[in-house]
């Protein structure tokens, strides 16, 4: 199993678990703190990409 992030300019490999064969639920147990942190990081990254696109268009 792999995790990818699709961006406008490229697709980024985030992680690879070759032995899972699609059954990742017993392996990945994010805590609430980790989920909130990931959401915050993705929000900041999204805002930064929007700002960069806006500045590049002007």
KELOFI-26853 format. One record per residue: x negated, y negated, z of N, C-alpha, C in turn; residue in one letter. Coordinates in pm, whole numbers, padded with zeros to 5 digits, always signed. Each point is the difference from the previous one (the first is absolute). Last residue first. Example, Ala and Ser with C-alpha at 12.3 -4.5 7.8 and 13.67 -1.06 7.14 Angstrom:
2
-01285+00225+00708-00082-00119+00006+00077-00109+00073S;-00029+00572-00007+00089-00119+00000-00090-00120+00000A;
// end
This chain:
58
+00000-03737-01076-00008-00146-00011-00130-00048-00054X;+00103+00463+00091+00092-00046-00103-00007-00151-00022X;-00246+00223+00345-00056+00036-00130+00087-00050-00114X;+00142-00056+00449-00114-00087-00028-00061+00029-00137X;+00352+00277+00152+00050-00135-00019-00114-00096-00037X;-00109+00442+00115+00068-00004-00131+00052-00139-00030X;-00189+00072+00424-00103+00010-00104+00061-00006-00139X;+00295+00013+00366-00071-00127-00004-00106+00001-00109X;+00227+00401+00080+00092-00098-00058-00068-00136-00012X;-00239+00338+00219+00009+00027-00143+00094-00097-00069X;-00035-00025+00468-00126-00041-00062+00002+00023-00150X;+00365+00153+00256-00001-00146-00005-00127-00052-00067X;+00026+00461+00075+00098-00039-00100+00003-00152-00015X;-00268+00181+00341-00057+00029-00132+00094-00042-00112X;+00155-00036+00444-00106-00098-00025-00061+00021-00138X;+00315+00316+00136+00065-00130-00018-00103-00108-00030X;-00152+00431+00113+00056-00002-00135+00071-00132-00029X;-00168+00066+00436-00110-00007-00096+00050-00006-00144X;+00316+00064+00345-00059-00134+00007-00112-00017-00101X;+00190+00428+00044+00098-00092-00059-00056-00142-00001X;-00252+00325+00221-00004+00020-00145+00095-00095-00070X;+00008+00001+00469-00126-00054-00050-00013+00013-00151X;+00367+00199+00216+00013-00146+00005-00126-00065-00054X;-00010+00464+00042+00094-00039-00106+00018-00151-00004X;-00265+00185+00345-00066+00014-00130+00092-00043-00114X;+00180+00010+00436-00102-00105-00008-00071+00005-00137X;+00304+00343+00107+00071-00125-00028-00099-00114-00016X;-00197+00472-00113+00065-00058+00116+00071-00128-00042X;-00103+00444-00317-00039-00136+00037+00075-00048+00123X;-00131+00474-00221+00096-00047+00101-00040-00143+00039X;-00128+00430-00363+00000-00145+00014+00111-00041+00097X;-00064+00462-00097-00136-00052+00013-00001-00149+00033X;+00397+00277-00094-00061+00041+00126-00137-00063+00025X;+00233-00109-00413+00072-00045+00119-00065+00049+00131X;-00118+00094-00483-00080-00093+00079+00065-00037+00132X;+00012+00338-00438+00059+00010+00133-00079-00086+00097X;-00119+00066-00472+00129-00068+00011+00064+00004+00137X;-00437+00196-00103+00095+00054-00097+00141-00057+00020X;-00458-00032+00248+00137-00016+00050+00105+00059-00093X;-00508-00043-00035+00056+00125+00051+00147-00011+00042X;-00283-00373-00177+00008+00109-00097+00070+00126+00051X;+00007-00537+00088+00008+00115+00089+00016+00124-00088X;-00141-00564-00035+00019+00129-00066-00004+00109+00105X;+00069-00588-00072-00041+00117+00077+00026+00125-00081X;+00034-00449-00187-00011-00032+00142-00053+00117+00082X;-00033-00190-00532+00016+00121+00080-00022-00037+00147X;+00173-00329-00410-00105+00027+00097+00034+00128+00076X;+00108-00270-00498+00057+00087+00103-00114+00043+00091X;+00065-00472-00316-00061+00133+00018+00081+00081+00100X;+00121-00449-00146-00119+00020-00083-00061+00139+00010X;+00396-00138+00246+00023-00046-00136-00118+00032-00091X;+00068+00325+00411-00013-00145-00013+00023-00038-00145X;+00091+00445+00348+00006-00054-00136-00003-00151+00001X;-00172+00418+00330+00059-00132+00005-00005-00057-00141X;-00010+00534+00228-00049-00103-00091+00072-00131+00026X;-00116+00531+00212+00076-00124+00021-00064-00107-00087X;+00022+00581-00005-00074-00126-00003+00095-00115+00026X;-00058+00582+00048+00084-00116+00000-00089-00123+00000X;
// end
